[in-house]
Amino acid sequence: MKRRKFITLIGGAAAAWPLAARAQQPAMPVIGYLNFGSPESDTPRLTGLRRGLNESGYVEGRNFVIEYRWAGNQVDRLPALAADLVQLRVAVIVAAGSLPALAAKAATTTIPIVFLVGADPTQLGLVASLNRPGGNLTGQNTVNAELGAKGLALLHELVPSTATIGFLMNPNNPLFELTTRDVLAAAPVLGLKVQILKASTDREIDAAFVSLVQSRTGALLVGGDPFFNNRIERLIELAARHAIPTMYLFREFVVAGGLISYGTSLIEQYRQVGLYTGRILKGEKPADLPVIQATKLELVINLKTAKALGLQIPDRLLAIADEVIE
């Protein structure tokens, strides 16, 4: 064989080898992410999701990618977004919230789904049981639907002179009836009246605070809802402007300047979802992974906000608080 021809053949083979090697490498798994809100409001919580995946050995862009789908606070967009992720044949869908989880469940019976919801997922129709979910879904329950009565009692202890407390909830939330009923049932035991306020848009949030001021309601309990979680800064700003002591269900509200919260950390719950997603990517089945029930509930108080409102935090609350922000 002539030398020039031999070199040409060897060069061609060398050039073809990397292409062949790359073709044999498995494609990176794709995670579908479905959320009710927007990219801007979701950024802090996604750090928790990525942290959980990192702890499982997965680094975004290195050995997996995420296809993000946000509904922009428009419920009717969720089914189409879920169907889009199914068409992409993602390896697993992370559904943040009850409505995204229900949309994802309706879209596929085969792709694994890891959800983050605020109430018993058996009552929502997502899984058959907590210990043995069955089907293609499992995930995390933040139990915030069960915390309304406790939040009301803590808020009453904080502002004992207040006879009426407002309860803000999104009427589109599947848990609206359950959480509202629990709060209304707890009120007479505490000698309180409750003003129910409904909001599913920014305009309705503004109107709710106007209603609080007009009715001279002395404090506010904010229910757990993805829409409110996407409006943390807005809710805190309105509570400060109208000088209304406000209780939240997630620590992130108080870190951002809210007065008080009793419940879990959204970032930590997202981390748990990331850990479960990593296990599924490694081959485990959702049907075999028990639903995680949040057990770490924390009372967080912001003393700077209390001072701005002219509130003296009772010693007992300070003593039992898990975290006091000064």
Salt bridges, closest charged atoms under 4 A:
ASP42 OD1 - ARG45 NE 3.35
GLU55 OE1 - ARG271 NH2 3.00
GLU60 OE1 - ARG50 NE 2.69
GLU67 OE1 - ARG69 NH1 3.06
ASP84 OD2 - ARG69 NE 2.74
GLU157 OE2 - ARG316 NE 2.47
ASP202 OD1 - ARG231 NE 2.54
ASP206 OD1 - ARG234 NH2 2.68
GLU237 OE1 - ARG234 NH1 3.09
GLU237 OE2 - ARG241 NH2 2.91
GLU268 OE2 - ARG271 NH1 2.80
GLU284 OE2 - ARG279 NE 2.95
ASP288 OD1 - ARG132 NH2 3.66
GLU298 OE2 - LYS296 NZ 3.66
GLU323 OE1 - ARG251 NE 2.84
